[in-house]
Amino acid sequence: MRPYPGSQSKGDNEKSIFSYRLSPTRRMVENAFGILTYKFQIYQRTPQSLPENSSNIIFVTCILHNYLRVQGVGLSDMGSSANVRNNLTKIPNQGGSAHEIAFEVREKFKQFFNSPSGSVPWQNERV
């Protein structure tokens, strides 16, 4: 999920709040995939599987990662964290336009983050 572009969120407090709230979550997911990419070569190439199998592949590699951690095999045993960052730069950009459903999902999150049940007290002060 992408934040709203700067030109779209200027002057629109709800879009700015969405982008602010998305940022730490997106960073955490990108870091997790960086670790998986470093450990599992399947993430270092263009997917050869059907899109509907992607969730299963991610799920299985997360389980394998956790198993390796329990067994004491961590990133320090596989190389430095600098190598993780270097590998991330090798991932090709996908580009292209998102499907309409992606914009609808982003809109729903924006509405939730700005609703009484989804807002946090400090979000208006931070944007």
Contacts in CASP RR format, 6 or more apart in sequence:
PFRMAT RR
TARGET T0000
AUTHOR 0000-0000-0000
METHOD contacts of the structure
MODEL  1
MRPYPGSQSKGDNEKSIFSYRLSPTRRMVENAFGILTYKFQIYQRTPQSL
PENSSNIIFVTCILHNYLRVQGVGLSDMGSSANVRNNLTKIPNQGGSAHE
IAFEVREKFKQFFNSPSGSVPWQNERV
1 22 0 8 1.000
1 26 0 8 1.000
1 102 0 8 1.000
1 105 0 8 1.000
1 106 0 8 1.000
1 109 0 8 1.000
2 98 0 8 1.000
2 106 0 8 1.000
3 9 0 8 1.000
3 18 0 8 1.000
3 19 0 8 1.000
3 22 0 8 1.000
3 23 0 8 1.000
3 26 0 8 1.000
4 12 0 8 1.000
4 15 0 8 1.000
4 16 0 8 1.000
4 18 0 8 1.000
4 19 0 8 1.000
4 106 0 8 1.000
6 19 0 8 1.000
8 15 0 8 1.000
9 15 0 8 1.000
9 16 0 8 1.000
9 18 0 8 1.000
9 19 0 8 1.000
13 124 0 8 1.000
13 127 0 8 1.000
14 110 0 8 1.000
14 111 0 8 1.000
14 113 0 8 1.000
14 114 0 8 1.000
15 110 0 8 1.000
16 127 0 8 1.000
17 110 0 8 1.000
17 113 0 8 1.000
17 114 0 8 1.000
17 119 0 8 1.000
17 123 0 8 1.000
17 124 0 8 1.000
17 127 0 8 1.000
18 106 0 8 1.000
18 109 0 8 1.000
18 110 0 8 1.000
18 113 0 8 1.000
18 114 0 8 1.000
20 123 0 8 1.000
20 126 0 8 1.000
20 127 0 8 1.000
21 113 0 8 1.000
21 120 0 8 1.000
21 123 0 8 1.000
22 109 0 8 1.000
30 88 0 8 1.000
33 43 0 8 1.000
34 43 0 8 1.000
34 84 0 8 1.000
34 87 0 8 1.000
34 88 0 8 1.000
35 65 0 8 1.000
35 75 0 8 1.000
35 84 0 8 1.000
36 43 0 8 1.000
36 58 0 8 1.000
36 61 0 8 1.000
36 62 0 8 1.000
36 65 0 8 1.000
37 43 0 8 1.000
37 44 0 8 1.000
37 84 0 8 1.000
37 87 0 8 1.000
37 88 0 8 1.000
37 91 0 8 1.000
38 75 0 8 1.000
38 78 0 8 1.000
38 83 0 8 1.000
38 84 0 8 1.000
38 87 0 8 1.000
39 61 0 8 1.000
39 64 0 8 1.000
39 65 0 8 1.000
39 68 0 8 1.000
39 75 0 8 1.000
39 78 0 8 1.000
40 61 0 8 1.000
40 64 0 8 1.000
40 65 0 8 1.000
42 57 0 8 1.000
42 61 0 8 1.000
43 61 0 8 1.000
43 91 0 8 1.000
44 87 0 8 1.000
44 90 0 8 1.000
44 91 0 8 1.000
46 92 0 8 1.000
47 54 0 8 1.000
47 57 0 8 1.000
49 57 0 8 1.000
68 74 0 8 1.000
75 81 0 8 1.000
75 84 0 8 1.000
112 118 0 8 1.000
113 119 0 8 1.000
113 123 0 8 1.000
END
